Amino acid sequence: MLQVTESNYFSPEVESEYMGASQFKNFMDCEARTLAELKGEWTRQSKDAFMEGNFVEAYFEGNLDKFKEENPGMISSQGATKGQLKANYKHLYDVIKVGESDSLFMEYMQGEPQVIKTGEIAGVPFKIKIDRLHPDRIVDLKVMRDFNKQWKDGKYHNFIEYWGYDIQGAIYQKVEGGNKPFYIDGLTKEKYPDKAVIKITQDYLDMAMEKVVEFAPYFKMLKDGVFEPKFCGKCDYCKSVKKLDRVIEIGELDG
């Protein structure tokens, strides 16, 4: 097995050999797209939300200047603001101040940063990168739009379940070992940023782990070419390869 390090954590070789929380959740969303990404046949456009989260993490790690140098797309290239951070990234300093001003939030931001570990779940190799590992808990920093419930599959879900953070927590807890509690240290990007430290209780993690144990071996077989992947039919990748094979009726538009 490849040794997983900071420099190769997201490399195609490591992504092919190991599964991670993000890869698992991607397979849950669309098998075909995830497999195409692993094969280098499809690349999703980088989203500001992902970059904004990394911006805040880089700040707390003391690596923000390096992060800015490596990601020039955050800098405005024209107009009166040329050479300055784009507005959404400037706002992140307000978000950061909200976290820094709170002693409980900062207590959970202590601990060993960016801890990489590997292990197996249901016979499948997994890799994890823990934002903050404490002797008695696992903490993950999340920077998101808001803490509101989200609509999916005909009902509202709390944002933890909607974004699969319970799945991430279950994977982290299992690979790290010791059954340490899993917490979200959360900040929002609203005009007036919100903050919260959220414990994902063990019952949620146990239910999420049941899902991981059920699907991880199947997803590995997809990676190994044993089965053909299913298409979600809704993502950009599926739309890009879509072939019409029939006429649909108006009633189908409601599904």
C-alpha positions, 0 to 999 in steps of 0.5 A: 500500500502507498504511504499517504502523506500531506504531499500526495493525499489527493494524488490520483494514485492515492485516490485510486488505492484508498477511499476517503470520506469525500470519495465515499460521499461522492459515490453516494451522489453519483457513481458514474461521475465519481468513477470518471473523476478517478479515471481523469475523464471528468473534472469538476470546476472548483467551487468557491465554497471549497476554497473558502473553507481552505482559506479559513483553515490556512489562516488558523494553521498560520499558512495563509500567505502561502495559500494565497500565493498558491491560489491566485484566483482569489485575487481580483485581476481587473477594475478598481480592486485589481490586486486585492482579495475578491469580496467573498474572501475579504469577508472571510476575515470577518468570519475568522474574527467571530471564531477567534473572539469565542473561547469555546470555539478556539478551545476546540481549534487546539490540538494536533492539526491535519493528522493523516491516518489510514485503516480499513473499514469492511476490508476497504482501505480508507484514508483520513485527514483530521483537522484537529486531533485532541487526546479525547476528541476529533474536531473538524472545522466547517465553514458553510453558508449557514446552519439551516435545514436543507431539502433533499429527497422530499423532506428537510434534513439538518445540515449535518446529515444533508452534507454527510458530516455524520458519515465523515465523522463515522469514518474518522472515528473508525480509522482513528480508533478509540471511539473518540467523540466527533465534533464540528467547529462551525462558522457561517459566511452570513453577513453576520457570521454564526458559530457553533460547536456541535457534537455528532452523537454516537447514535448518528455515527453508528447509523452512518457507519452502518451505511459505510460498511454496507456500501464501501465494498461495493464502491471498491468493486466499482473502482476495480471494474467489477460492476458498471456504475449507475448514473444519477442523471442530474449532475453536470457529468451525467448531463454531459454524456446524456443520450436521448433514447425516448420521448418523455411526457409532461407528468414525468417532469414532476418526479 
